[in-house]
Amino acid sequence: MMLVYDGNQIASWRKANAVHKWFVDNVQDGVDDCGEYKVTKEHLIQLYNICSDILIDPKLAKSLLPTQSGFFFGETVYEDGYYVSLDYTVEIIDEILEYKSYCLDDLYYSSSW
């Protein structure tokens, strides 16, 4: 799973199934087909806020950013790996919004198995 700008990978997740599920539900209109989908600034802000809220109050995890089971999807428990992926997501979105605003016109999410 990755964010791509101008053909170059600028972020990647491994086994962060909850983050992938969020992109499928909110960016890909529920279609999980390993395609490349346009990501807007609004998408990034929404995901950033969700991840931040969960990191502040982990009890929100199941309702705001549920895990997803599946082949190659990793763990579905709300333990260290889940929260590490949220920390990473917050960091990368913060970096994109603060330092790489130029890429927001040409930012895409894609995944492949």
N, C-alpha and C positions, 0 to 999 in steps of 0.2 A: 504494500500500500504506500502510495507516495503522492506528494505534491510536486508538480512539474511546472517550470516556467521556461518558456522559449526552448522547449526540448530538453532542459536540464533539470535533474532531480534536485529539489531544494529541501525536502524533508521526506523521511520514510518512517514507517511504523512496521514492526514485526509482531504478529500475534496480538495486536491491539484490537480485538474483535468488537469491542464496544464503540471505538472510534470509527472503525469501518462501517459498522451498522448505522451510525449517525450519518455518515456521508451517503450511504445507500438511501436511507430514508429521506434525507433533507436536500441532497444535491442531485441524486440519480433517480428521483421519483420512484423509489422502491425497486429499481431494476439493478440487480447485481450481475452484470455481464462482463466485467473486466474492461469496460470501455473507459474512455477519457472524458471527464465531465468538468465543465466550467465552474470554478469556485469564485464567489464574489466576496467583497469585503464584509458584507452583511453576514454571509455564511461563517466567515472566520470569527467575527465578533460574537455571533450566537454560540458557536462551539467553545470559544474562549470562556464566555460567561458560564456556560454549563459546567465545564471542567473546573473552573475556579470555585463555583458554588459547591461542588462535590468535595473538592479538596478542603474547603472550610468545614463542611458538614457531610461526612461520609454516609450518613443515613439517607441522603438524597440519591445515592448512586443508582439503585434499582429503578427508581422512577424517572430520573433525568437522563441517564446514559446506561441502559441495560446491556449486559453482555449478550453474546450470540454464540451458540454452539455451531460447529461445523468442521469439516475436514480442514486441517491446517489453521484452525482459528484460535488455538491455544486454550488456556484455562477460562472457565466461566465463573470462577469465584471472585469475590471482591476482596482480594488480598493485595500484597505488595506489588505484583506485576501490573495489576489494574491501575493502581495509583501512580506507579512510575510512568505508565503510558499517558496518564492525564498531566502529570508534571511536564513531561516532554512536549505534549500538545500545547500547553499554556506557553512554554518557553518559545517554541517555534512560531506560534501565532504572534506572540509579542514581538519577536524579531522581525517577522514579515511586516507587521503593521507599522513598526517604528522605523525600520531601516531599509525595507525593501518595498516601499509603497509603489515603486515603479512597476513591479511585477503584477500588481492587482488587476491589470487589464488583460493579462494573458496567463492566468493561473488555473491549473487543472488538477483534478484528483483522478488517480487511476489505481487499479489493483489487478493483480494476476495471481493465479494459483498454479 
